[in-house]
């Protein structure tokens, strides 16, 4: 059974940075493509980024070079480094292997 737990969210001001973490209880974690999603208030689930293997990464257009996804396979941990945060980045952020297999999420609020 896959278990995923996100952390690192919080309340920040526009322009600030945050690093999200996700610890995954998955056998052979390194073999999985890992993904970040987010859901803003009143909106649907939105894909943010994914990483395949150690270095093959993809990002949604709205990221605009502000986020970096990474993984530490030795720690079964996925990261999302977010910089230059904007109010429109306010959402619950989820990690997962798919849109239906994800953790409980961590809240990110960007507000002045």
C-alpha positions in Angstrom: 0.0 0.0 0.0 1.3 3.4 -1.0 1.5 6.1 1.7 2.5 9.6 1.0 2.9 12.5 3.5 3.5 16.1 2.4 5.0 18.8 4.6 6.5 22.2 4.3 3.5 24.4 3.5 2.7 27.6 5.3 1.7 31.2 5.0 4.2 33.4 3.1 4.3 36.7 1.4 4.5 37.3 -2.4 8.0 36.8 -3.6 8.9 34.4 -0.8 10.1 30.8 -1.1 9.0 27.5 0.3 10.3 23.9 0.0 7.7 21.2 0.1 8.7 17.6 1.0 6.9 14.3 0.5 7.9 11.1 2.2 6.7 8.1 0.3 6.3 4.6 1.7 6.7 2.8 -1.6 8.9 -0.1 -2.5 11.3 0.7 -5.3 10.6 4.5 -5.0 13.3 5.2 -7.5 11.3 3.4 -10.2 8.3 5.6 -9.9 7.5 8.8 -11.8 6.6 11.2 -8.9 4.3 14.1 -9.3 3.1 17.3 -7.6 -0.4 18.5 -8.0 -2.3 21.4 -6.4 -5.9 22.4 -5.9 -6.8 26.0 -5.3 -10.0 27.0 -3.5 -13.0 26.4 -5.7 -10.9 24.9 -8.5 -10.1 21.4 -9.7 -6.9 19.4 -9.2 -4.0 20.8 -11.3 -0.8 19.1 -12.3 2.3 21.1 -11.3 5.4 19.0 -12.0 6.8 15.5 -12.3 10.1 13.7 -12.2 11.0 10.5 -13.9 14.2 8.9 -12.7 16.7 11.1 -11.1 16.7 14.0 -13.5 13.9 14.0 -16.1 11.6 16.8 -15.1 8.5 18.5 -16.5 6.6 21.5 -15.3 3.3 23.2 -16.0 3.4 26.4 -18.0 2.4 28.5 -15.0 5.5 27.5 -13.1 7.6 29.8 -15.4 10.9 28.6 -14.0 10.0 29.4 -10.4 9.7 25.8 -9.1 12.2 22.9 -9.0 11.3 19.3 -8.4 13.8 16.9 -7.0 14.0 13.6 -5.3 16.2 11.8 -2.9 15.8 8.1 -3.6 17.8 7.1 -0.5 15.3 8.8 1.7 12.2 8.0 -0.4 11.5 11.7 -0.5 10.2 14.1 -3.1 10.8 17.8 -3.0 9.3 20.9 -4.6 11.4 24.1 -4.2 9.1 27.1 -4.9 10.5 30.6 -5.4 9.0 33.9 -6.2 5.6 32.7 -5.0 2.5 34.6 -6.1 -1.0 34.8 -4.6 -2.3 32.6 -7.4 0.0 29.8 -6.1 -2.3 29.5 -3.0 -3.5 26.0 -2.9 -3.3 22.6 -1.3 -0.3 20.8 -2.7 -0.2 17.1 -3.1 2.4 14.6 -4.1 1.6 11.3 -5.7 2.2 8.7 -8.3 -0.9 9.7 -10.0 -3.9 12.1 -9.6 -5.7 9.4 -7.7 -2.8 8.1 -5.6 -1.6 11.0 -3.5 -1.1 12.2 0.0 -3.4 14.4 2.2 -1.7 17.5 1.0 0.0 20.6 2.6 -1.5 24.1 2.5 0.4 26.9 0.8 -1.0 30.4 1.3 0.6 33.3 -0.4 -0.7 36.6 0.9 0.5 40.0 1.9 
